[in-house]
Amino acid sequence: MNSTPARSSGTLAELADFALGWCEDAMPGEAFARAGDVVVDCIASAICGAGDPGARAARLAATRGFGAGEDPIWFTHQTAPSAAALMANAAAASILDLDDGHRAAAGHPGAAIVPAVLAEAARLGAAPREAAAAIITGYEIAVRMAAARDFSRLDTMSSGRWTHFGVVAALARLRGLSPEILTQALAIAGIHGPNQSASGYSKVMGSHTKEGIPWSALNGVLALDLAESGYSGPVDLVDHPDYYDAGALIAGLGRETRILGTYFKPYSCCRWAHAPIDALLDLMRDHAFPPEAITRIEVATFARALGLANAPAPKTLQAAQYSLPFTIALAGLRGSEALMPMREASLADSAVIALAGRVTLRIDPDREAAFPREAGASIMVETRDGRFTACVTQPRGEPANPMTRHDLMDKLVTVNRGKSLDGLLAALGRYLEKAGDAGAPAGLITALADPALVVPLLAEAQPVS
């Protein structure tokens, strides 16, 4: 390994100093509780997504193109190099759009950061409290990097453009690396990260590439390994106002803990659909009209939501996740359970497709002004007996309308009904309850390697030896 790189100056260097110097005792107690919440949520989402063809393909690819390694690939008895295993595990966590998110970042940090930290903590023998501090740090850096961009100039909101920053910061903290190495790694990750521009202009929103989170996670591990080996990057990455607001990036460091702004998702679809879904279900409950009485639905929301493909008859689960008309109709006709998670059989539901065709979308200036601080929507439901309206600005799972640890444990069990979870729940309980147990992360990783957690829908191809 090469000698330590020269000391850098600038905003990335300041972030690196903070990330590695942030004392656990200075982190809020509620941040440690939230770090446990995001572990529960990530595992719930990953187990649920493990059977999706995209997640299966990622696991297979992890065993083929990266050589031998020792990091466990979840839901298998196989191992791979750390970057490859993380890519596969992040794919499972993000593939069904059940994973956590953050309003300030307008995207999803957990699916990349949590699997990375759990694997590293298990490998190093770090206790759950150390892992939690790394998760808190990873969220802090990732969300700050995402939020410091000018959203109006972005051609895509894809999370893969910034989740690698959180992976780099979290792993550097666990490894006890120097600020100089972390500064270089952040720069390398930023310039080598997935471009994702096509996710903003492509009309094919039904592919497994989605927001690029798995590849971003892989990029984060490789960037850190490169920096440790002496590789350098453009350390002035964020010191250019056309691309980042450097002042916003470092404002309030140590005072405004970003992980506390995490939201969680009760439905397996794009967060931008959650507010109108909640509004519709609230109206149906409050006014007791049956779904068969609905003749038309109008949704008023922010412009980015109208930029989704919004196909009324999507052909894949991934396309359905990015369709407000389809997910709203599915929830209205089949209940919220149909989105916990969304199943492939729903794609052929003719009644849902018909109602989705009667859902119209328009821009609401108030909702547009509030985005991305809020992802709200107003809804008008026309029935045979009259019209009903509602507005939801804080869909369920936002910090202002929270899902508790109990809710997240219920989510884990509900979205994975029919699977054998006893061993996993025992290992997860040990991790959450024994903050100083250095063996708990490894125990959790061992539990996650159980192939029985995947309910096979199709026979999984065997990796080539």
N, C-alpha and C positions, 0 to 999 in steps of 0.2 A: 504494500500500500504506500502511496506517495505521502510526502510530508503535508502537514496542515496548510491549506491555502492561506494566502495573505489576507489580513483583515480588510473587510469591505466596509464602505459607508453607504448611506442611503436608506430608503424605506424598507427594503427587504432585509437589510442587516438589522434594522431596529425591530422588525417583526421577529427575526430569528433570536435576537437577544431576549425578547419578551417570552417567546415560546419556551425557551430552555431555562429561563430564570424565574418563571412563574412558580412560586412556592405553593405546594399543596395546601398549606395552612391559610394561604391568602385566597384560595378558591372558595366560593360560597358553598355551604353545606347542601343547599338545594341543587347545586350543579352536580354534585356527586349522585344525588338521587336521580336526576335526569339522565346522567350517564348510565345508570342501571336501566332506566326506562328504554333508552335507545338500543341497548343490547337485547332486551326482551322483544322489542318491535322488529329489529333486524332479523332475529332468529325466527320469529313468527312468519315474516315475509319470505325468508329464504326457504324454510321447510315447505311452505305453501307453493313457492315457485319452482321447487326442485324438479317436479315432473314435467314442466313445460319443455317443449322441444328445444327452445333456445338455450335453456339452462343445461339440458342434456348435451347439446352440441358443445357448449363451452367446457363442460367437464371432459368430454372426449378430446377436444383440442388441447386442453391443458396437459394431457398425457402423451401427446404426439410430437409437438413441435418445439419443446423447450428442454428436452433432456431429462436426466434423473434429478430428483430433489427429495426433500424430506418433509415438506409442509403438507399436512392432510388436505385432501379435497373433500369438502363436506359431502356427506351422503354416499361415500364410497370407502373402500379400504385402501384406496390408492393415494399416492403422494406425488408431488411435483415441486419444482423450484418455487420459491415463495411468490414471485410475481405471477406465475402461471396459476398457482392454486388460488391466489387472491382474485385473479380475473374470473375464474370459474365460480368462486363463492359469491362474488359481487354480482355476477349474472343471475344467480338464483335469487338473491335478495332484491333485485331491481326489476326482474322480468315481468311481474304482474302488477306493477305500479301500486303496491301496498306499502312501500317503504316511506320512512319519515321525510320531512322536508322543513324548509325554513323560509319564511316570508321575505326576509331581507335579502336572501340569496336567490329567491324564486327558483328553488331547486332542492335537490336531495343529497345531503351529506352522508347519511348513515350507511347506505349500502356499500360505500367504498371504505369509510373510516373504521367502522366497527369490525368487519372481518379482518382487516389489516391488523388492528390492535390486538384482537383476541389471539391471532396466530403468533404475533411477536411476543406477547406476554407469556403464552404457553412455552414458546421456544426458550425464552430467557428466564423462566421461573419467576416472573413478576407477579405480585399479589394483585387481587382485584382493585384495591385502592390505587395502586400505581397505574393499572390499566385505565381506570376511570379518569385519572388526571391526564393521561395521554389522549383519551377520547375528548375530554373537555378542551384540551389544547388544539386538537385536530379540528374540531368544530369551530373554534375561535378563529383560527387562521383561514380555514376554507370559506366560512361565511363572510368574513371581512374581505377576502379577495374577490368574492363574487359580488358583494354589495358595493364595492368601490368602483364598479364599472358604470358607464352611462348606458342604462338599459335601452334608451331610445335609439341608440346607435347599433344595437346588437342585432345580427341577422338570425340568431337563435338563442333561446334561453337554456340550451342543453347543459345539464349539470356536469357532464364530462369535461367541460372546459375549465372547471375549477376544483373538482373533488380531489384531484391529485395533490393539491396544496395541503389539504388536511391529512392525507396519508403520509406525506413527507414529514410534516411537523410532528405528528403523533409518533411515528416510528423513530425519528431523530431523538425525541425526548426519551423514549424507552431505551434506546441504545446508548444514551449519554453522550451524544456527539457534540462537537463544538459548534458555536454560532457560525463560524466561518463555513463549515461544511454544510450546515443547514441553509445558509444564504445561497450557496452555489446550487444546492439541490432544488430549492424553490425556483431559482432562475431556470435551471434545466427543465424541470417539470413544466414550467409555464410555456417555454418555447417548443417543447416536444409534445405537448398535450394534443388530444384529438381536436381536429378542426371543427367537425360537426356542422359546417355551414349548410350542407344538403338537408339536414333535418329541419332547417328553416324554410327551404323553398320546395323540397320534394313533396309531391302529393301522395307518395307511398308511405303512409305512416303505420303500415302493418308489419314492418320488419323487426328483427330482433336487435338491430343496432340501437334503436331508441335514442336515449340521451348520451350514450357513450360512456356510461359509468364504469363498466368492467374494464375497458381499455384505459380509462383514466386512472383507475386504481393500479393497474399493471404499470403504467407510466410512472406513477409515484414511487413505487418500489425501485424500479430501474433507475430513476433519477437520483434517488438517495444512494444506491449502490455506485452509480457513476461518480457522484460527488465524493464519496468515501475513497474512491480509487484515484482521485486527482483530476477528474473531469471538471471543466468550468462552464459557466453559463453567463448570460447577460444580466449582471446583478443590478442594472438600472431598469429592469423589466417594468416596474410599476411607476417609475419617476418620469412619466410622460403624460401630461394632462389630457391628451387626446384619447387615451386608453384607460387610465386609472386616475381616481381622485386620491392622491397619496395622503392628503390630510385626513380624509374620511377613513382611510385604511388604518391609521394608527390612533385616531381619536378615541379617547375613553378606554385605552388598554388597561386591563385590570379592574375596571369599574363597571363595565357593561358586559356581562358574561353571555356570549352569544348562544350557548347551548340551551339556555333558558327560553329562547324564542322558538325552539323546535315545535313543529306540529306533527300530529300522527293521523293516520288515515283509516277511517272505518270502511272504506270502499276501495275495491281494486280497480281504480281508474284515475285518470289525470285529476289532480287537485282542483283544477279549474271547473270541473263538473260537480264538485261536492256541494257548493252553495245552492245551485238550483235543485239538486237532488234533495237536500235537506228541506228546502222551501216547499217542494212538491209534497214530500212525505208529511211535513207539518200541516199543510193545507188539507190533505186527505184525512189526517187524524182529527183535526179541529172541526172540519165541516162534514165529516162522515160521508163523503161521496165515494162511490165505488170507482175503480179504474175504468170500468166499461162506460162510465158516463162522460169521460173526457173526450171532447171533440177537437180541441186545439190547445197547444201550449206555446206561449211566447216567452223567451228568455232575453232579458236585457242585462248585458254584462260588459266586460272590458274587451278591447280590440284584439289582444293577443289570443283570447279564447276563440274568437271568430276565425283566427288564422289556422286553427287546427283543421284536420281533414273533415271531421264531423260527418262521416258517412252514415246515412240512416240504416244501411245494410252492410256493415263491415264484414270482411271475409276472414279475419284472424282476430285472436284475442288482443293482440297489440293494436290493431286498427280500432277495435272497439274501445280500448282504453282512452283513445284520443277522439272519441265521438260524444259530444254532449247530447245530441238528440237520442242516440241509442242508449246510453247509460241512464239518462233521465227516464226514457220510456221503460227500460227494463226495471228500474226501481219502482216506478209507478204501478206497473202491471204485476210484477212478481215479488215485490218487497225488497227491503234492504239486504235480506239474506242472499239474494241472487247476485250480489256484488261482494260477497264474503266467502270465497272470491267469485269472480265472474267465471263461468264455465263455458267450454266450447259449444255445448249443446244449445246455449242461449242464442248463438249466432244464427240458428235456423228457426227461431221462434217467430212465426209469421205475424202474430198479434203485436209483438214488440216492434218488429220492423214497420208494421203499418202505423203504429202510433208515433214512432220516430219520424216518419215522413210528415207528420203533422206538427212537428216541433220547429219553430222558427227562432232565429237568433238575430239580435240587433245590438248595437253599441249603446250603452247607457253612459252619458257624460260623467255622471257622478261616480260610477264604478270605474270608469277609465281614469279619472283623476286620483282615485284611491289606490290604484294598482301601481307597484306590487305590494304596498303596505297591507292591502287587503285583496283577497280574491273573492269578492262578493258577487251577488247577482240578485236581480229582481225577477219575479216570475208572475205571469198571468195565465191562469188555467180556465179555459172555457169549457163548461159542461152543458148538458141538456137543460140544466136548471138555473144556470147563471154563470157569472164570472167571479173568480176569486184571485186575490193578489197577495203576494208576500215578498219580503226582501230579507236576505240573509247576508250579513257582512262578515260574520265569524262562523264558518262552518265547524261542525263538530271536530274536535281534535286540535283546534288552535289554542294557544295559551289562554286566550280569553274565554274559551269554551272547551275546557280540557278533557282529555281522556286520562284517567288516573292509572296508576300501576295495576290496580285490580282490573280496570277496563282492558289494559294491554295484555294481561295474562288471559283474560277471557277471549280476546282477539286471537291469541296464539292457539288456544284450544279450538275455538270456533272455526277458524279458517283451515285448520288441519284436522277436522273431525274425521274419524275413521282411521287415523294413523296411531301407531303405538308410541306414546309420548312419555311414558313413565320414567324411563331412564334419562331422557333429556330434561324433564322437569326437575328431577332430583339433582342433576348436575347444575342446572341453572339456579336452583334454590341455593346450593352451596356457594356458587359464585356471587350471588346477590347478598347473601347474609353473612359471609365470612370475609370481610374486607382485607384481612391480613393473611389469608390462606394462600401461600405461594403455589400450591398445587391445584387450586380451583380453576384457573384458566385452562390448564392442560386437561383437567377432567371434563370441562365443558367441550373442548375441541374433540376429545375422544367420543363423547356422546353424539356430537354432530356428525361423526364419521359413520354412523350406523345407516346402512342402506335401507333398513326397514322404515326409515322416516320418509322414504319416497314411495308413494302408492303408484305402481307402474300403470300408465295409460297405454304405453307402447313398449315393446321390447327395446331395451337400451343396447345400442351397438357396443361391441366389445373393443377396447382400445387395442391398437396394434402394438405388439411388444417390440 
